[in-house]
Amino acid sequence: SRPEEFVQASKLVAQAGFDGIDINFGCPAKKVNRNDAGCTLMNNLDRVYDIIQATCEATKLPVSIKLRNGKGQVTAEQLVKKVLDLPIQAIMVHGRTFEQAFSGESDWQQIKKIRTIYPGILLANGGLDTPAKAQSVITELAVDGIGIGQGCWGKPWFFSQIKEQLRFNRYTQPTWAQIKRILLTHAELMAADKNNDNLVEFRKHVLRYVNGHEKATALRKQLVTINSYQDLVNIIQQF
């Protein structure tokens, strides 16, 4: 993860027609961090600065960054203070540390501190798996937006629920009939994207769709056997 590599990458991104560049200093994956990338870069704030500066100077595209609450003794606030003079268009902060990975609760105190020193677009993410949590983070932290990851797994309607919560302070749950339609559409799109009807890879997605169903156990036993779109249709129509 050297600055010159980001310069080259930024040129390729621009040539490909993308609208912006987001540099991820927050990835906790071991295979990434073993290669001196991802969240490990937070341990070297000078290099973080050099990477962002080199990228901004090499492209006309807006540059944003993503980071975690901290790694070891280095905090997100320290990193942001280090790069405040660079033309960063947006910052997203994951409320967990590198050590937490994706477990435990997010600590939003770092984002509160960053909000007082960073005037640009500030986004929060990490563990936002209910509309109420999303609403709380948006209103209490005065952030400009949020990022959703695992919170929408098996429930792509989650984004609409957040919008409802923000507007009406309540949200609606989809019916099983609606979930089935969305699930089958998801499968159709995945098959089209893969250009084949092999839905073995879809098994991990479909299992999440049935969470909360009164016959979830029976459904899962059958859904783990699907190989094709028709297999899926045949099983879903039974419930």
Secondary structure, DSSP 8 states (H G I E B T S, - for coil): --HHHHHHHHHHHHHTT-S-EEEES----HHHHTTT-GGGGGG-HHHHHHHHHHHHHH-SS-EEEEEESEETTEEHHHHHHHTTTS---EEEEESS-TTTTT-S---THHHHHHHHH--SEEEEESS--SHHHHHHHHHHH--SEEE-SGGGTT-TTHHHHHHHHHHHS------HHHHHHHHHHHHHHHHHHHTS---GGGHHHHHHHTTT-TTHHHHHHHHTT--SHHHHHHHHTT-
